[in-house]
Amino acid sequence: MTTEAWWEEIRRNNAVWRYSGDPRAPHVELRSGLHSDGFVDTLQYLSRVKNLQRASLDLAENIESVMGSGGIDWVFGSPMAGVPIATITGGILGAKRVGFTEKGDDNKTLTCRFEVGPGSRVLLIEEMTTTGGTPQRGIEAIRKRNPDVHIISVVGAFLIRCNRRLPGLEAVLVPVIDLPNIGVKFNEWGPEDCPLCKAGSRAIKNCKRVWWDLLQTMKEPDHQIP
């Protein structure tokens, strides 16, 4: 499918939320601490095995078209939502082993406890990235534990909210759903500058935990969020 078709697919499957525009409705606080008027919960779609398989097939095809020769020794997923799609996509691409990074005590730093042989070719795969920060931290974590590995200069992602080439990211993002490419943008603000907060809208943390209530606010702005 095209990225536009994929976007419509996950919207139909209740994986996308947008602020209603009514100040009685909430908005969301992202993991970065920024506030936003939109959120994508890809796991609402990818948690179904058939959907995960379809997404992995498309992602593998996109990665293969730009990765070049050399094969893959290891595929790594980020914690924890990236692990299933990394495993399935890596298998399609012929990866020999699968690993994952883990969150540190601060819930942001990533660590790697896998011993990866010198010269091994390592591919990173995400389920979603908004800034490119998580894949870069993953690269740094793997390299810190295994300084002699070869990190493939491609990061696969089911969905990206940012540009494919980012300053500071040692790889090109290769997505299935590329929101900037189809003109889909969610606004983000620092808490002190958030116009939705100033209008009286409540910022919701950990919105995945109240996802179905959050979706309801698109139709019923005053629907109560626990």
PyMOL commands that set and color helices and strands:
alter all, ss='L'
color gray80, all
select helices_A, chain A and resi 3-12+43-46+49-67+82-93+133-145+180-182+191-193+195-198+207-216
alter helices_A, ss='H'
color red, helices_A
select strands_A, chain A and resi 16-18+27-29+35-36+38-40+74-77+97-100+102-103+110-111+121-129+150-160+172-178+188-189+203-204
alter strands_A, ss='S'
color yellow, strands_A
deselect
rebuild
show_as cartoon
